[in-house]
Amino acid sequence: MDDFNSETDSSYTSYWRDWFISSRGNEYFCEIDEDYLTDRFNLTGLNTEVQYYQYALDLVTDVFDLDCDDEMREQIEKSARHLYGLVHARYIVTTRGLSKMFEKFKKAEFGKCPRYHCDQHPLLPMGQHDVPGVSSVKLFCAKCEDLYNPKSSRHASIDGAYFGTSFHNILLQVYPNAVPVKTTRRYEPKVFGFRVHAAAALMRWQEDRREEMLDRLRRARVESGFEEEEEEDDELEDDEDMDGDDFDGEHDGYAQPTTVQAHQ
């Protein structure tokens, strides 16, 4: 509200929505029609979720005339922003709201996908929860069908509930031409021009993890049940020869090292 500190109270209240939409960090929002804001049916249930609800609504609809101190005005302003966000989530799934958001989408006002193979496809804001205060807004790419964090910290602080979990999917259904052709291009890791096979990489990772587990089981003197364990008996016997002095007689079902040597 620093932009209005030098203005009169009438200017402050007359241009609240214009100020809110034009403020830095609010570029993701579209302007809600006054008719929608003044229809009580569209605001059902919000009076229990917003502090100073009536004052906040008066501020948003430009009829606020309460003479209050700065602290009270700040609290009402905060509630007005929250109220606008909650109403915004409902408005953008209406025909009029979808049209406004679609225009912003076509201009890539929400940003472009950072993934190289998406060719800078425009993004759509979305929330991961419909309940406010749970998570911040994310950006959805319809081409790779993945989510991204906003680049700007101002945008990253916007509550995801102000866009909801359904808006982006509804917009793509209403405007099917906006649905991009899915790309099958993927980055292929290579070494000196030779492709690194994903299955081979996964197998190596699994083998490393298995060896780590087997090593822990060996140290704990626990049978793993792997078939490969029998093939490694010779290596185990060498290890037992080195540690044989630390065990007397039979210990935990293991024979003495001299017995193992006799079988050899």
GUGUTI-991651 format. One record per residue (C-alpha): residue in three letters; x, y, z. Coordinates in steps of 0.25 Angstrom, whole numbers, always signed. Layout:
[node 'ALA', [X, Y, Z]]
...
This chain:
[node 'MET', [+0, +0, +0]]
[node 'ASP', [+12, +9, -1]]
[node 'ASP', [+7, +14, -14]]
[node 'PHE', [-5, +21, -7]]
[node 'ASN', [+2, +27, +5]]
[node 'SER', [+1, +41, -2]]
[node 'GLU', [-13, +39, -7]]
[node 'THR', [-26, +43, +0]]
[node 'ASP', [-35, +32, +6]]
[node 'SER', [-44, +33, -5]]
[node 'SER', [-33, +30, -15]]
[node 'TYR', [-29, +19, -7]]
[node 'THR', [-42, +12, -7]]
[node 'SER', [-46, +16, -21]]
[node 'TYR', [-35, +8, -28]]
[node 'TRP', [-32, -3, -19]]
[node 'ARG', [-34, -14, -29]]
[node 'ASP', [-27, -7, -39]]
[node 'TRP', [-15, -5, -29]]
[node 'PHE', [-16, -20, -26]]
[node 'ILE', [-15, -25, -40]]
[node 'SER', [-4, -15, -44]]
[node 'SER', [+5, -17, -32]]
[node 'ARG', [+17, -25, -34]]
[node 'GLY', [+16, -40, -30]]
[node 'ASN', [+1, -40, -34]]
[node 'GLU', [+3, -42, -48]]
[node 'TYR', [-3, -56, -47]]
[node 'PHE', [-17, -51, -43]]
[node 'CYS', [-27, -46, -53]]
[node 'GLU', [-37, -35, -49]]
[node 'ILE', [-50, -40, -44]]
[node 'ASP', [-63, -34, -49]]
[node 'GLU', [-70, -25, -39]]
[node 'ASP', [-83, -32, -42]]
[node 'TYR', [-77, -45, -38]]
[node 'LEU', [-72, -39, -25]]
[node 'THR', [-85, -33, -21]]
[node 'ASP', [-93, -45, -23]]
[node 'ARG', [-94, -51, -9]]
[node 'PHE', [-96, -65, -15]]
[node 'ASN', [-82, -65, -20]]
[node 'LEU', [-76, -62, -6]]
[node 'THR', [-84, -73, +1]]
[node 'GLY', [-75, -78, +13]]
[node 'LEU', [-64, -68, +12]]
[node 'ASN', [-69, -60, +24]]
[node 'THR', [-64, -71, +33]]
[node 'GLU', [-50, -71, +26]]
[node 'VAL', [-47, -57, +26]]
[node 'GLN', [-45, -48, +38]]
[node 'TYR', [-52, -34, +37]]
[node 'TYR', [-60, -40, +25]]
[node 'GLN', [-69, -29, +23]]
[node 'TYR', [-59, -18, +24]]
[node 'ALA', [-50, -26, +15]]
[node 'LEU', [-61, -27, +5]]
[node 'ASP', [-65, -13, +5]]
[node 'LEU', [-50, -10, +2]]
[node 'VAL', [-50, -19, -9]]
[node 'THR', [-63, -14, -15]]
[node 'ASP', [-58, +1, -13]]
[node 'VAL', [-69, +5, -3]]
[node 'PHE', [-60, +5, +10]]
[node 'ASP', [-62, +17, +18]]
[node 'LEU', [-58, +13, +32]]
[node 'ASP', [-50, +23, +40]]
[node 'CYS', [-39, +15, +47]]
[node 'ASP', [-25, +15, +51]]
[node 'ASP', [-13, +10, +43]]
[node 'GLU', [-12, -3, +50]]
[node 'MET', [-27, -6, +48]]
[node 'ARG', [-25, -2, +33]]
[node 'GLU', [-14, -11, +31]]
[node 'GLN', [-21, -23, +37]]
[node 'ILE', [-33, -20, +28]]
[node 'GLU', [-24, -19, +16]]
[node 'LYS', [-18, -32, +19]]
[node 'SER', [-32, -38, +20]]
[node 'ALA', [-36, -32, +7]]
[node 'ARG', [-24, -38, -1]]
[node 'HIS', [-28, -52, +5]]
[node 'LEU', [-42, -50, +2]]
[node 'TYR', [-39, -46, -12]]
[node 'GLY', [-30, -58, -14]]
[node 'LEU', [-41, -68, -9]]
[node 'VAL', [-51, -61, -18]]
[node 'HIS', [-41, -62, -30]]
[node 'ALA', [-40, -77, -28]]
[node 'ARG', [-55, -78, -31]]
[node 'TYR', [-56, -67, -42]]
[node 'ILE', [-45, -73, -51]]
[node 'VAL', [-53, -86, -53]]
[node 'THR', [-65, -78, -58]]
[node 'THR', [-66, -75, -73]]
[node 'ARG', [-62, -60, -72]]
[node 'GLY', [-51, -64, -62]]
[node 'LEU', [-45, -75, -71]]
[node 'SER', [-46, -65, -83]]
[node 'LYS', [-37, -55, -76]]
[node 'MET', [-27, -65, -71]]
[node 'PHE', [-26, -72, -85]]
[node 'GLU', [-22, -58, -90]]
[node 'LYS', [-11, -57, -80]]
[node 'PHE', [-7, -71, -83]]
[node 'LYS', [-6, -68, -98]]
[node 'LYS', [+3, -57, -95]]
[node 'ALA', [+12, -66, -86]]
[node 'GLU', [+9, -56, -74]]
[node 'PHE', [+11, -68, -64]]
[node 'GLY', [+24, -71, -70]]
[node 'LYS', [+30, -82, -79]]
[node 'CYS', [+34, -96, -76]]
[node 'PRO', [+49, -97, -73]]
[node 'ARG', [+50, -111, -78]]
[node 'TYR', [+58, -110, -91]]
[node 'HIS', [+50, -120, -99]]
[node 'CYS', [+37, -113, -96]]
[node 'ASP', [+42, -101, -105]]
[node 'GLN', [+37, -90, -95]]
[node 'HIS', [+23, -95, -94]]
[node 'PRO', [+14, -85, -86]]
[node 'LEU', [+11, -89, -72]]
[node 'LEU', [-2, -89, -64]]
[node 'PRO', [-2, -86, -49]]
[node 'MET', [-9, -96, -40]]
[node 'GLY', [-10, -100, -25]]
[node 'GLN', [-7, -113, -19]]
[node 'HIS', [-17, -111, -9]]
[node 'ASP', [-31, -104, -8]]
[node 'VAL', [-29, -101, +6]]
[node 'PRO', [-21, -87, +8]]
[node 'GLY', [-8, -87, +16]]
[node 'VAL', [-4, -101, +12]]
[node 'SER', [+5, -99, +0]]
[node 'SER', [+9, -88, -10]]
[node 'VAL', [+6, -86, -24]]
[node 'LYS', [+12, -96, -34]]
[node 'LEU', [+13, -95, -49]]
[node 'PHE', [+8, -106, -58]]
[node 'CYS', [+14, -109, -72]]
[node 'ALA', [+3, -116, -81]]
[node 'LYS', [+14, -122, -90]]
[node 'CYS', [+23, -129, -80]]
[node 'GLU', [+12, -130, -69]]
[node 'ASP', [+21, -126, -58]]
[node 'LEU', [+21, -115, -48]]
[node 'TYR', [+31, -104, -46]]
[node 'ASN', [+34, -93, -35]]
[node 'PRO', [+32, -79, -39]]
[node 'LYS', [+45, -71, -42]]
[node 'SER', [+41, -59, -34]]
[node 'SER', [+40, -59, -19]]
[node 'ARG', [+28, -50, -20]]
[node 'HIS', [+21, -60, -28]]
[node 'ALA', [+26, -72, -20]]
[node 'SER', [+19, -66, -7]]
[node 'ILE', [+5, -66, -13]]
[node 'ASP', [-4, -76, -7]]
[node 'GLY', [-7, -88, -16]]
[node 'ALA', [-22, -88, -11]]
[node 'TYR', [-24, -75, -19]]
[node 'PHE', [-23, -83, -32]]
[node 'GLY', [-28, -97, -27]]
[node 'THR', [-25, -111, -31]]
[node 'SER', [-35, -111, -43]]
[node 'PHE', [-33, -98, -51]]
[node 'HIS', [-22, -102, -60]]
[node 'ASN', [-29, -115, -64]]
[node 'ILE', [-43, -108, -66]]
[node 'LEU', [-36, -98, -75]]
[node 'LEU', [-29, -109, -84]]
[node 'GLN', [-43, -115, -85]]
[node 'VAL', [-50, -103, -89]]
[node 'TYR', [-39, -99, -99]]
[node 'PRO', [-35, -112, -105]]
[node 'ASN', [-26, -105, -115]]
[node 'ALA', [-17, -101, -104]]
[node 'VAL', [-14, -115, -101]]
[node 'PRO', [+0, -117, -107]]
[node 'VAL', [+5, -129, -114]]
[node 'LYS', [+13, -138, -104]]
[node 'THR', [+27, -139, -107]]
[node 'THR', [+35, -152, -107]]
[node 'ARG', [+48, -145, -107]]
[node 'ARG', [+57, -148, -95]]
[node 'TYR', [+71, -145, -91]]
[node 'GLU', [+80, -158, -93]]
[node 'PRO', [+93, -158, -85]]
[node 'LYS', [+105, -162, -93]]
[node 'VAL', [+119, -164, -90]]
[node 'PHE', [+129, -162, -102]]
[node 'GLY', [+117, -162, -111]]
[node 'PHE', [+112, -176, -106]]
[node 'ARG', [+98, -176, -100]]
[node 'VAL', [+98, -180, -85]]
[node 'HIS', [+87, -190, -84]]
[node 'ALA', [+77, -187, -74]]
[node 'ALA', [+74, -202, -70]]
[node 'ALA', [+89, -204, -69]]
[node 'ALA', [+90, -192, -60]]
[node 'LEU', [+79, -197, -51]]
[node 'MET', [+85, -211, -50]]
[node 'ARG', [+98, -205, -46]]
[node 'TRP', [+91, -197, -35]]
[node 'GLN', [+83, -209, -30]]
[node 'GLU', [+96, -217, -30]]
[node 'ASP', [+103, -207, -22]]
[node 'ARG', [+92, -206, -12]]
[node 'ARG', [+91, -221, -11]]
[node 'GLU', [+106, -222, -8]]
[node 'GLU', [+105, -212, +3]]
[node 'MET', [+94, -220, +9]]
[node 'LEU', [+101, -233, +8]]
[node 'ASP', [+113, -227, +14]]
[node 'ARG', [+105, -222, +26]]
[node 'LEU', [+99, -236, +27]]
[node 'ARG', [+113, -242, +27]]
[node 'ARG', [+118, -233, +38]]
[node 'ALA', [+106, -237, +46]]
[node 'ARG', [+108, -252, +43]]
[node 'VAL', [+94, -253, +37]]
[node 'GLU', [+91, -262, +25]]
[node 'SER', [+85, -254, +14]]
[node 'GLY', [+79, -265, +6]]
[node 'PHE', [+85, -260, -7]]
[node 'GLU', [+89, -271, -17]]
[node 'GLU', [+102, -263, -20]]
[node 'GLU', [+106, -265, -5]]
[node 'GLU', [+110, -279, -7]]
[node 'GLU', [+119, -275, -19]]
[node 'GLU', [+126, -265, -9]]
[node 'ASP', [+129, -276, +2]]
[node 'ASP', [+143, -276, -2]]
[node 'GLU', [+145, -261, +1]]
[node 'LEU', [+137, -262, +14]]
[node 'GLU', [+146, -274, +19]]
[node 'ASP', [+158, -265, +16]]
[node 'ASP', [+152, -254, +25]]
[node 'GLU', [+148, -264, +36]]
[node 'ASP', [+163, -269, +36]]
[node 'MET', [+167, -255, +39]]
[node 'ASP', [+157, -253, +50]]
[node 'GLY', [+157, -268, +55]]
[node 'ASP', [+165, -264, +68]]
[node 'ASP', [+154, -255, +73]]
[node 'PHE', [+144, -267, +74]]
[node 'ASP', [+145, -280, +82]]
[node 'GLY', [+139, -293, +79]]
[node 'GLU', [+126, -291, +72]]
[node 'HIS', [+119, -278, +72]]
[node 'ASP', [+106, -274, +67]]
[node 'GLY', [+105, -287, +58]]
[node 'TYR', [+119, -284, +51]]
[node 'ALA', [+130, -295, +52]]
[node 'GLN', [+144, -292, +56]]
[node 'PRO', [+154, -288, +45]]
[node 'THR', [+161, -301, +46]]
[node 'THR', [+149, -308, +43]]
[node 'VAL', [+147, -300, +30]]
[node 'GLN', [+162, -303, +26]]
[node 'ALA', [+160, -318, +28]]
[node 'HIS', [+148, -318, +18]]
[node 'GLN', [+158, -310, +8]]
